[in-house]
Amino acid sequence: MKKTIFTIFFTLFITGQSFAQQSITTLNLLNPTYPSSFVFTDDGYWNQTYNEVDYTFFKSQVFSFSHLIEGVGSSYGEMVWNGFTVCNSGDSADYSNTGSWMPYQWGCMAGGGIKTDAQGNVLKDENGDVLVQKGLPYLVTYWNYIIEPEWWHLGWGNTFIDEPTRCLQILLDDNDAYEAVGVYVNTHPYSYYAILHGFGLAHQFNQEGDFFKLIIHGMNKDGTESGKQVEHFLAKYENSQLTQSTKWEWVDLTSLGEVGGFYCTLETTDANAYGPLTPVMFCMDKLQVRKKGTEIIENKDFNKTLIYSHQNCVYFKNVVPQSAVEVYDFTGRMVYQGVIHDVETVVPLQVPTGIYHVVLQGRNAINRVCANVLIRSN
């Protein structure tokens, strides 16, 4: 009889006596609310991208995304769009030599949307990079900055609206209280290649201190600004070197605290008195918010929480559902991040053979269970 060996490390460190109930909502564009589904063109963009009549917002789960928020007429006869749209082309090619990026606005440098497991947990490879797949949907943005309060003085943004507004809004569309968790962002190909070698009015980044960054601002439930923000550099030139990532990068939004929504702006050193010259686009996927906990659930069996491994899988038993889990290698690099939805769960890992540190945590770290496990790659 073949002997099956389970490797168990009972090196658990538990603090506190209860887990806070938490519920993380992760953006899933495969199951939108309004419209009921996204239909894509052969070029890989949502076929209602230029519809300013029916879709000044579109919705998925609790998230509502602004889209042609100025309303009727703002697409100029289906010639332009702004705000958020949904794409699945995954195209990362350089079309600068065509003379126009207008037909090629739908890609992302990562090459596709982010893959998840059946529970919605983001999948990563052995290097800790998220797995992507061409054909999976993701968000593409175009920031129409002229309708923003800071640029309203130019007098160009009042064609369809009487007062300034935020172009890139994400509203949390129910009555529950939420806390920000994070989001994955990726550089848009138009911006990436314009920064790399210039295009049109946009200059190549080759001067010390050049940068292009995304700013995510918190909003209160009543739509006012919270005053909190998180910055993420999409490109920067320092020490005589240009840094741009082609990968989906995680942006931690927990410092925004409780939110009723978000809005996004962009900032670049390549600008003049009339606005940015760098193409003001970026991509987004898997936005996460956590329902604010109001009830503390006593876990009388928390001492029985068990984490162990077999082959390439980590097993969890006696877990409070909706607990967050992170797995690190022994260099401190996170190789997995997800949420445990059930009392018993198995998490397969695509990582090299070795010892890994598992952290299971309730909201606000009221309870924290840690274990070292041996993972054997297939």
C-alpha positions in Angstrom: 0.0 0.0 0.0 1.3 3.4 -1.0 1.9 5.6 2.1 0.6 9.1 1.9 2.6 11.6 3.9 1.1 14.9 5.1 3.5 17.5 6.3 2.0 19.5 9.2 3.8 22.3 11.1 2.0 23.1 14.4 3.8 26.5 14.7 0.6 28.5 15.1 0.6 31.9 16.7 -2.8 33.1 17.7 -3.8 36.5 19.2 -7.1 37.7 20.4 -10.2 35.6 20.9 -12.5 36.4 18.0 -12.6 37.0 14.3 -14.4 40.1 12.9 -16.9 39.2 10.3 -15.7 40.5 6.9 -16.9 40.2 3.4 -14.5 41.2 0.5 -16.1 42.1 -2.8 -13.8 41.6 -5.8 -14.7 43.2 -9.2 -15.8 40.5 -11.6 -16.5 41.9 -15.1 -17.8 38.5 -16.3 -21.0 39.0 -14.3 -22.0 42.7 -14.6 -25.2 44.1 -13.2 -25.9 46.8 -15.8 -25.7 45.8 -18.6 -26.5 42.1 -17.8 -23.5 41.1 -20.0 -20.7 42.8 -21.9 -20.8 42.2 -25.7 -17.4 42.9 -27.3 -16.6 44.0 -30.9 -14.1 42.1 -33.0 -11.5 44.7 -31.9 -12.0 43.7 -28.2 -14.0 46.6 -26.7 -17.5 46.8 -25.3 -20.0 47.5 -28.1 -21.7 50.3 -26.0 -18.4 52.2 -25.4 -19.8 55.2 -27.5 -23.3 55.1 -26.1 -23.7 58.2 -24.0 -27.5 57.9 -23.7 -28.0 54.7 -21.9 -24.7 54.3 -20.1 -23.4 57.3 -18.2 -22.6 54.6 -15.6 -22.3 50.8 -15.9 -22.4 48.5 -12.9 -20.8 45.3 -11.7 -21.6 44.0 -8.2 -21.5 47.0 -5.8 -19.4 49.1 -8.2 -20.7 51.7 -10.6 -18.2 53.1 -13.1 -18.6 56.5 -14.8 -18.7 56.4 -18.6 -19.4 59.4 -20.8 -20.7 61.1 -17.7 -21.5 64.3 -19.6 -24.4 62.6 -21.2 -26.1 63.2 -24.5 -23.8 64.5 -27.2 -20.6 63.9 -25.4 -19.5 61.1 -27.8 -19.7 63.6 -30.7 -21.6 61.2 -32.8 -19.8 58.0 -31.6 -16.5 59.5 -32.4 -15.0 59.7 -28.9 -15.5 58.3 -25.4 -14.1 58.9 -21.9 -14.3 57.5 -18.4 -14.3 53.8 -18.0 -15.0 51.1 -20.5 -14.5 47.3 -20.7 -12.1 45.5 -23.0 -10.8 42.0 -23.6 -8.3 42.3 -26.5 -5.2 42.1 -24.4 -3.3 43.8 -27.2 0.1 45.1 -26.1 1.5 46.0 -29.5 3.0 49.4 -30.5 1.0 51.2 -33.1 2.9 54.4 -33.0 4.0 54.0 -36.6 0.4 54.0 -37.9 0.1 57.7 -37.1 -3.0 57.2 -34.9 -3.8 55.3 -31.7 -7.6 55.9 -32.1 -8.3 52.4 -33.6 -6.1 50.7 -31.0 -7.3 52.0 -27.6 -8.4 48.7 -26.2 -5.3 46.9 -25.1 -3.2 46.5 -21.9 0.5 46.0 -21.5 -0.1 42.9 -19.3 -1.6 41.1 -22.3 -5.0 40.3 -20.8 -7.4 40.3 -17.8 -6.5 38.7 -14.5 -7.2 35.0 -13.9 -8.9 33.9 -10.7 -10.0 30.6 -9.2 -13.7 29.6 -8.7 -13.9 31.6 -5.5 -12.6 34.7 -7.1 -9.1 34.6 -5.6 -6.3 36.0 -7.9 -4.0 33.3 -9.3 -0.2 33.9 -9.4 2.7 32.1 -10.9 5.9 30.9 -9.1 7.4 34.3 -9.3 4.4 36.0 -7.6 3.1 37.6 -10.7 -0.6 37.4 -11.4 -1.7 35.1 -14.2 -3.4 36.8 -17.2 -5.4 35.5 -20.1 -6.2 37.2 -23.3 -10.0 37.4 -23.7 -10.7 38.0 -20.0 -12.2 41.5 -19.5 -10.6 44.4 -17.8 -11.2 48.2 -17.5 -9.6 50.7 -19.8 -9.8 54.4 -18.8 -9.5 57.7 -20.6 -9.3 60.7 -18.3 -11.2 63.7 -19.8 -9.5 66.2 -17.5 -11.1 69.3 -19.0 -14.4 68.6 -17.0 -12.5 68.4 -13.7 -12.6 71.3 -11.2 -8.8 71.9 -11.5 -9.1 72.4 -15.3 -12.5 74.0 -15.6 -11.0 77.4 -16.0 -9.9 76.5 -19.5 -13.5 76.8 -20.5 -13.5 73.7 -22.7 -15.4 71.4 -20.4 -18.8 73.1 -20.3 -20.2 72.0 -23.7 -22.5 69.4 -22.2 -22.5 70.1 -18.4 -22.9 73.3 -16.4 -20.5 72.6 -13.6 -17.3 70.5 -13.2 -17.3 66.9 -12.2 -15.0 63.9 -11.8 -14.5 62.0 -15.0 -13.3 58.7 -13.5 -15.7 57.9 -10.7 -16.4 54.6 -9.0 -19.4 54.6 -6.7 -20.3 51.9 -4.2 -23.9 51.4 -5.1 -25.7 50.1 -2.0 -26.4 51.2 1.6 -23.7 49.1 3.3 -20.5 50.6 4.7 -17.3 49.6 2.9 -13.6 49.9 3.5 -11.1 50.1 0.7 -8.8 47.1 0.1 -6.9 47.5 -3.1 -6.9 47.2 -6.9 -4.6 46.0 -9.7 -3.5 48.5 -12.3 -1.6 48.2 -15.6 -0.1 50.7 -18.0 -2.0 51.3 -21.2 -0.1 50.7 -24.4 -0.7 54.2 -25.8 0.8 55.8 -22.7 3.6 53.2 -22.4 4.9 53.7 -25.9 4.5 57.5 -25.9 6.6 57.6 -22.7 9.1 55.2 -24.2 9.8 57.0 -27.5 7.4 59.9 -27.8 4.3 60.3 -30.0 2.7 63.4 -31.4 2.8 66.1 -28.7 3.9 63.6 -26.0 7.6 63.7 -25.2 9.8 60.7 -24.5 10.7 60.4 -20.8 14.5 61.0 -20.7 14.9 63.8 -18.2 15.7 63.2 -14.5 12.5 63.4 -12.5 10.0 62.7 -15.3 7.0 60.8 -14.0 3.5 59.7 -14.9 1.3 58.6 -11.9 -2.2 57.5 -11.0 -3.9 59.1 -8.0 -6.8 57.3 -6.4 -8.9 59.5 -4.2 -11.4 58.4 -1.5 -15.0 59.6 -1.6 -17.5 59.7 1.3 -20.9 58.1 1.0 -22.5 61.4 0.2 -20.2 61.9 -2.8 -17.9 64.4 -1.1 -14.1 64.0 -1.1 -12.6 62.4 1.9 -9.3 64.1 1.5 -7.4 60.8 1.5 -5.5 59.5 -1.6 -3.1 56.9 -2.8 -0.5 57.5 -5.4 1.0 54.9 -7.8 3.7 55.6 -10.3 3.0 54.2 -13.8 6.4 55.5 -15.1 9.3 57.5 -13.8 12.8 58.4 -15.0 15.4 58.5 -12.2 19.1 57.8 -12.0 19.2 58.0 -15.8 16.8 55.1 -16.1 13.2 54.8 -17.3 11.0 52.5 -15.2 7.7 51.2 -16.6 6.0 48.0 -15.6 4.2 45.8 -18.1 2.6 43.7 -15.4 -0.5 44.0 -13.3 0.6 45.7 -10.1 -1.3 45.7 -6.8 -2.1 49.0 -5.3 -2.9 48.9 -1.6 -5.9 51.2 -0.8 -6.4 50.3 2.9 -5.2 53.7 3.9 -8.3 55.3 2.4 -10.3 53.6 5.2 -14.1 53.7 4.9 -15.3 54.8 1.5 -18.4 55.5 -0.4 -16.5 55.4 -3.7 -13.4 56.6 -5.5 -12.3 58.9 -8.2 -9.1 58.7 -10.2 -6.8 61.5 -11.6 -3.5 61.4 -13.4 -0.4 63.6 -13.2 2.6 63.8 -15.5 5.6 66.0 -15.8 5.0 66.2 -19.5 2.3 68.9 -19.5 1.7 72.5 -20.3 -0.8 75.2 -19.3 -3.5 73.4 -21.3 -3.1 70.0 -19.7 -1.2 66.7 -19.9 0.7 65.7 -23.1 1.2 62.1 -22.0 -1.8 60.1 -23.1 -4.0 60.0 -19.9 -5.0 56.3 -20.0 -4.5 53.3 -17.7 -6.0 49.8 -17.1 -7.6 48.4 -14.0 -8.9 45.1 -12.7 -10.0 43.2 -9.6 -10.9 46.2 -7.5 -11.6 45.1 -3.9 -13.6 46.5 -1.0 -14.5 45.0 2.3 -17.8 45.3 4.0 -17.3 47.1 7.2 -17.7 44.7 10.1 -20.3 45.6 12.7 -20.6 42.3 14.3 -17.9 40.3 16.1 -18.4 36.6 15.8 -16.9 34.5 18.6 -14.9 31.6 17.3 -14.8 29.2 20.3 -12.9 26.7 18.2 -10.2 29.1 17.1 -7.6 27.0 18.9 -8.5 24.1 16.6 -7.7 26.1 13.4 -5.4 23.9 11.4 -3.1 24.7 8.5 -1.2 21.9 6.8 0.2 20.9 3.4 0.2 17.9 1.1 2.2 18.0 -2.2 1.4 21.5 -3.7 -1.7 22.2 -1.7 -2.3 24.1 1.6 -5.3 22.7 3.6 -7.3 24.9 6.0 -9.7 23.4 8.6 -11.9 25.1 11.3 -11.6 28.5 9.6 -14.0 31.3 10.1 -15.3 32.0 6.5 -14.2 35.2 4.8 -10.8 35.2 6.5 -8.0 36.6 4.4 -5.0 34.4 3.6 -1.5 35.3 2.4 1.4 33.0 1.5 5.0 34.1 1.5 8.2 32.5 0.5 11.2 32.8 2.8 12.6 35.8 1.1 9.4 37.6 2.2 7.8 37.7 -1.2 4.1 37.1 -1.3 3.2 34.3 -3.7 -0.6 34.0 -3.0 -3.3 36.2 -1.7 -7.0 35.3 -1.3 -10.0 34.8 0.9 -11.1 31.6 2.6 -14.9 31.3 2.0 -15.5 28.0 3.7 -14.8 26.3 7.0 -12.6 23.8 5.2 -10.7 24.8 2.0 -7.8 23.5 -0.1 -5.6 26.1 -1.9 -3.3 24.8 -4.7 -0.1 26.7 -5.2 2.0 26.9 -8.3 5.4 27.5 -6.6 8.7 25.8 -6.4 9.3 23.2 -3.7 10.2 24.8 -0.4 9.0 26.1 3.0 6.3 28.8 2.9 4.9 31.0 5.5 1.1 31.1 5.7 -0.8 33.9 7.4 -4.6 33.6 8.1 -6.1 36.7 9.4 -9.4 38.1 10.5 -10.4 41.7 10.0 -8.0 44.3 11.6 -5.8 41.4 12.7 -8.0 40.6 15.7 -7.1 37.0 15.1 -4.0 35.9 13.3 -3.0 32.3 12.6 0.4 31.6 11.1 2.1 28.4 10.0 5.1 27.2 8.0 4.4 24.5 5.5 6.4 22.4 3.0 5.1 22.7 -0.5 6.2 20.2 -3.1 5.9 21.3 -6.7 4.3 18.9 -9.2 
